[in-house]
């Protein structure tokens, strides 16, 4: 299909698909080779999302192959891509995977820390995705508390797994497994053995070598040494990824103790040597895992610093923008205030000019013409021949009255102009 439609990144995706198929068929060496080729192509194409996916699956393969150092390193590189993509979902999945590696390496507190970190990132997830991931995180925490022999915490998380809101196709398996874990921590080995044997017959239960490991331990603690030896021998023949050096150390140590209890000193000594060899290998692996995990912490700190620096830059830009905006607002208000002030100043000057003009008209024109009229009227009043004098001064009286009327209309017009301006 990829070749037929000439899809982008088809070469990388072909190696990716082959790697997954080979991984499912337990051909881990060739699966890793194909996944590495997919990673190389994605890196050349600068495809961060595909690079994240390929590196994550490479980590799965390396984990199953028992190469925990390589797996941690792959997860570290995948983490860089997830941080660059700024995708909470990818980071959540990666934190869960990294926590599983720490769990298998015996770093239980670090494993729980990564699970807590994954839990804090779930707020941005969809409801369905959040429920499924939350259930996985609850179970993984239960596993860590069981290994730490913390009965109270295991009980608390077992009860949380019983909640109906949990969504996972393995939820029934998680509940049943943590139930017999509680019996083991209570040292009720007979009941635990019965529960594990019942689970092996339950078709709905998803089995794991964890169950056989705990069955062997329960047999041993219940002094059923031959039964324990049979289960341990079966586990040591397995090449499953759960059968890593730490587990093999405990298995060989158990065989040594069984041989010692049965009086076979030579066999006990041989098994103690094998246990010691596995312990050395496990310690070496833990040391390498610790070194790479320290570098991962440095990467996280560096990314956190870069994120804070970026946030600071954004805040600084916003602050500059706010300052500029505030300055523009102040300048605008100042200009408006100045314009209003100038307008009022000019309006006052205009008002004073109009007032002086009206005063001038009133004092020089209106009073002039009114005085003329009063003077004429005074002449008529004191005249002995009023009719003759009236005929002589009537034109002057009419002219003064007309000019007075014109002056009054002029004042009225100017007052109307003032009202319109107001």
LINZI-V686068 format. One record per residue. N is the residue number from 0. RES is the residue in one letter. D_CENTER is the distance of its C-alpha to the mean C-alpha in Angstrom with 2 decimals. Layout:
# LINZI-V686068
n-><N & N>
res-><RES & RES>
d_center-><D_CENTER & D_CENTER>
This chain:
# LINZI-V686068
n-><0 & 1 & 2 & 3 & 4 & 5 & 6 & 7 & 8 & 9 & 10 & 11 & 12 & 13 & 14 & 15 & 16 & 17 & 18 & 19 & 20 & 21 & 22 & 23 & 24 & 25 & 26 & 27 & 28 & 29 & 30 & 31 & 32 & 33 & 34 & 35 & 36 & 37 & 38 & 39 & 40 & 41 & 42 & 43 & 44 & 45 & 46 & 47 & 48 & 49 & 50 & 51 & 52 & 53 & 54 & 55 & 56 & 57 & 58 & 59 & 60 & 61 & 62 & 63 & 64 & 65 & 66 & 67 & 68 & 69 & 70 & 71 & 72 & 73 & 74 & 75 & 76 & 77 & 78 & 79 & 80 & 81 & 82 & 83 & 84 & 85 & 86 & 87 & 88 & 89 & 90 & 91 & 92 & 93 & 94 & 95 & 96 & 97 & 98 & 99 & 100 & 101 & 102 & 103 & 104 & 105 & 106 & 107 & 108 & 109 & 110 & 111 & 112 & 113 & 114 & 115 & 116 & 117 & 118 & 119 & 120 & 121 & 122 & 123 & 124 & 125 & 126 & 127 & 128 & 129 & 130 & 131 & 132 & 133 & 134 & 135 & 136 & 137 & 138 & 139 & 140 & 141 & 142 & 143 & 144 & 145 & 146 & 147 & 148 & 149 & 150 & 151 & 152 & 153 & 154 & 155 & 156 & 157 & 158 & 159 & 160 & 161 & 162 & 163 & 164 & 165 & 166 & 167 & 168 & 169 & 170 & 171 & 172 & 173 & 174 & 175 & 176 & 177 & 178 & 179 & 180 & 181 & 182 & 183 & 184 & 185 & 186 & 187 & 188 & 189 & 190 & 191 & 192 & 193 & 194 & 195 & 196 & 197 & 198 & 199 & 200 & 201 & 202 & 203 & 204 & 205 & 206 & 207 & 208 & 209 & 210 & 211 & 212 & 213 & 214 & 215 & 216 & 217 & 218 & 219 & 220 & 221 & 222 & 223 & 224 & 225 & 226 & 227 & 228 & 229 & 230 & 231 & 232 & 233 & 234 & 235 & 236 & 237 & 238 & 239 & 240 & 241 & 242 & 243 & 244 & 245 & 246 & 247 & 248 & 249 & 250 & 251 & 252 & 253 & 254 & 255 & 256 & 257 & 258 & 259 & 260 & 261 & 262 & 263 & 264 & 265 & 266 & 267 & 268 & 269 & 270 & 271 & 272 & 273 & 274 & 275 & 276 & 277 & 278 & 279 & 280 & 281 & 282 & 283 & 284 & 285 & 286 & 287 & 288 & 289 & 290 & 291 & 292 & 293 & 294 & 295 & 296 & 297 & 298 & 299 & 300 & 301 & 302 & 303 & 304 & 305 & 306 & 307 & 308 & 309 & 310 & 311 & 312 & 313 & 314 & 315 & 316 & 317 & 318 & 319 & 320 & 321 & 322 & 323 & 324 & 325 & 326 & 327 & 328 & 329 & 330 & 331 & 332 & 333 & 334 & 335 & 336 & 337 & 338 & 339 & 340 & 341 & 342 & 343 & 344 & 345 & 346 & 347 & 348 & 349 & 350 & 351 & 352 & 353 & 354 & 355 & 356 & 357 & 358 & 359 & 360 & 361 & 362 & 363 & 364 & 365 & 366 & 367 & 368 & 369 & 370 & 371 & 372 & 373 & 374 & 375 & 376 & 377 & 378 & 379 & 380 & 381 & 382 & 383 & 384 & 385 & 386 & 387 & 388 & 389 & 390 & 391 & 392 & 393 & 394 & 395 & 396 & 397 & 398 & 399 & 400 & 401 & 402 & 403 & 404 & 405 & 406 & 407 & 408 & 409 & 410 & 411 & 412 & 413 & 414 & 415 & 416 & 417 & 418 & 419 & 420 & 421>
res-><X & X & X & X & X & X & X & X & X & X & X & X & X & X & X & X & X & X & X & X & X & X & X & X & X & X & X & X & X & X & X & X & X & X & X & X & X & X & X & X & X & X & X & X & X & X & X & X & X & X & X & X & X & X & X & X & X & X & X & X & X & X & X & X & X & X & X & X & X & X & X & X & X & X & X & X & X & X & X & X & X & X & X & X & X & X & X & X & X & X & X & X & X & X & X & X & X & X & X & X & X & X & X & X & X & X & X & X & X & X & X & X & X & X & X & X & X & X & X & X & X & X & X & X & X & X & X & X & X & X & X & X & X & X & X & X & X & X & X & X & X & X & X & X & X & X & X & X & X & X & X & X & X & X & X & X & X & X & X & X & X & X & X & X & X & X & X & X & X & X & X & X & X & X & X & X & X & X & X & X & X & X & X & X & X & X & X & X & X & X & X & X & X & X & X & X & X & X & X & X & X & X & X & X & X & X & X & X & X & X & X & X & X & X & X & X & X & X & X & X & X & X & X & X & X & X & X & X & X & X & X & X & X & X & X & X & X & X & X & X & X & X & X & X & X & X & X & X & X & X & X & X & X & X & X & X & X & X & X & X & X & X & X & X & X & X & X & X & X & X & X & X & X & X & X & X & X & X & X & X & X & X & X & X & X & X & X & X & X & X & X & X & X & X & X & X & X & X & X & X & X & X & X & X & X & X & X & X & X & X & X & X & X & X & X & X & X & X & X & X & X & X & X & X & X & X & X & X & X & X & X & X & X & X & X & X & X & X & X & X & X & X & X & X & X & X & X & X & X & X & X & X & X & X & X & X & X & X & X & X & X & X & X & X & X & X & X & X & X & X & X & X & X & X & X & X & X & X & X & X & X & X & X & X & X & X & X & X & X & X & X & X & X & X & X & X & X & X & X & X & X & X & X & X & X & X & X & X & X & X & X & X & X & X & X & X & X & X & X & X & X & X>
d_center-><35.68 & 33.65 & 36.94 & 38.50 & 35.83 & 35.13 & 31.36 & 29.17 & 28.37 & 31.02 & 32.32 & 29.05 & 28.48 & 32.08 & 31.67 & 28.42 & 30.30 & 33.30 & 31.25 & 29.83 & 33.40 & 34.93 & 32.33 & 33.26 & 36.90 & 36.33 & 37.41 & 34.73 & 36.39 & 36.57 & 33.16 & 31.70 & 33.85 & 32.68 & 28.99 & 29.63 & 31.32 & 28.41 & 26.11 & 28.71 & 28.98 & 25.23 & 25.11 & 28.06 & 26.48 & 23.20 & 21.33 & 17.96 & 16.94 & 20.44 & 20.56 & 17.53 & 19.35 & 22.72 & 21.75 & 20.15 & 23.41 & 25.43 & 23.95 & 25.05 & 28.51 & 28.90 & 27.96 & 30.65 & 33.03 & 32.59 & 31.27 & 28.48 & 28.54 & 28.04 & 25.28 & 23.31 & 23.92 & 22.75 & 19.50 & 19.12 & 19.65 & 17.30 & 14.55 & 15.30 & 14.97 & 11.58 & 10.35 & 12.39 & 11.09 & 7.41 & 7.19 & 5.42 & 8.92 & 10.86 & 9.49 & 10.27 & 13.65 & 14.37 & 13.94 & 16.34 & 18.72 & 18.83 & 19.52 & 22.37 & 23.89 & 23.92 & 25.47 & 28.15 & 28.81 & 29.45 & 26.55 & 25.65 & 23.91 & 21.61 & 21.01 & 20.09 & 17.73 & 15.74 & 15.98 & 14.72 & 11.66 & 11.23 & 12.02 & 9.39 & 6.65 & 9.05 & 8.35 & 6.54 & 9.63 & 13.05 & 15.73 & 17.79 & 15.25 & 13.95 & 17.65 & 18.64 & 16.05 & 16.63 & 20.34 & 20.11 & 18.32 & 21.04 & 23.74 & 22.61 & 22.57 & 26.02 & 27.26 & 26.31 & 28.02 & 31.00 & 31.41 & 31.18 & 33.86 & 31.92 & 33.61 & 32.12 & 28.46 & 29.41 & 31.20 & 28.27 & 25.92 & 28.84 & 29.25 & 25.58 & 26.10 & 29.11 & 27.04 & 27.60 & 23.95 & 23.22 & 22.98 & 24.05 & 27.22 & 27.82 & 27.43 & 31.21 & 31.43 & 28.83 & 30.79 & 34.15 & 33.19 & 31.74 & 34.87 & 37.22 & 35.05 & 35.89 & 39.56 & 39.48 & 38.10 & 40.81 & 43.29 & 44.46 & 45.03 & 47.45 & 45.05 & 42.21 & 44.54 & 45.50 & 41.91 & 40.99 & 44.19 & 43.48 & 40.01 & 41.67 & 43.73 & 40.83 & 39.98 & 36.67 & 35.53 & 33.53 & 35.49 & 34.38 & 36.31 & 34.65 & 37.12 & 40.09 & 39.02 & 38.94 & 42.14 & 43.89 & 42.78 & 44.01 & 47.32 & 47.77 & 47.13 & 49.44 & 52.10 & 52.16 & 52.34 & 53.61 & 50.92 & 48.27 & 49.90 & 49.85 & 46.12 & 45.31 & 47.51 & 45.68 & 42.29 & 43.58 & 44.78 & 41.35 & 39.18 & 36.01 & 32.82 & 32.87 & 36.14 & 34.87 & 36.87 & 35.72 & 36.81 & 40.01 & 40.80 & 40.81 & 42.80 & 45.45 & 45.60 & 46.25 & 48.96 & 50.53 & 50.69 & 52.16 & 54.79 & 55.55 & 56.07 & 58.28 & 60.32 & 59.40 & 58.90 & 58.84 & 56.10 & 54.14 & 54.46 & 53.34 & 50.25 & 49.40 & 49.63 & 47.29 & 44.87 & 45.10 & 44.44 & 41.26 & 40.22 & 40.73 & 38.74 & 35.91 & 36.00 & 35.98 & 33.01 & 31.14 & 31.99 & 30.58 & 27.40 & 27.08 & 27.58 & 24.93 & 22.44 & 23.24 & 22.46 & 19.07 & 18.41 & 19.72 & 17.41 & 14.34 & 16.03 & 16.91 & 13.48 & 12.31 & 15.45 & 14.92 & 11.53 & 13.47 & 16.39 & 14.67 & 13.41 & 17.03 & 18.46 & 16.74 & 17.90 & 21.27 & 21.64 & 20.95 & 23.43 & 25.97 & 25.61 & 26.17 & 29.15 & 30.62 & 30.21 & 31.82 & 34.59 & 35.26 & 35.43 & 37.83 & 39.91 & 40.06 & 41.14 & 43.67 & 45.10 & 45.36 & 46.99 & 49.35 & 50.23 & 50.93 & 52.96 & 54.90 & 55.49 & 56.88 & 58.98 & 60.46 & 61.01 & 62.91 & 64.96 & 65.72 & 66.65 & 68.95 & 70.51 & 71.11 & 72.50 & 74.87 & 75.88 & 76.65 & 78.49 & 80.47 & 81.34 & 82.28 & 84.41 & 86.05 & 86.33 & 86.32 & 88.49 & 90.74 & 91.49 & 91.78 & 94.23 & 96.27 & 96.49 & 97.50 & 100.10 & 101.61 & 101.68 & 103.40 & 106.05 & 106.75 & 106.99 & 109.71 & 111.52 & 115.08 & 114.80 & 111.31 & 111.63 & 112.83 & 110.23 & 107.42 & 108.38 & 108.06 & 104.73 & 103.06 & 101.37 & 99.94 & 98.72 & 97.01 & 95.40 & 94.05 & 92.74 & 90.98 & 89.38 & 88.30 & 86.70 & 84.93 & 83.56 & 82.34 & 80.56 & 78.97 & 77.60 & 76.36 & 74.47 & 72.80 & 71.75 & 70.24 & 68.25 & 66.88 & 65.79 & 63.96 & 62.13 & 61.09>
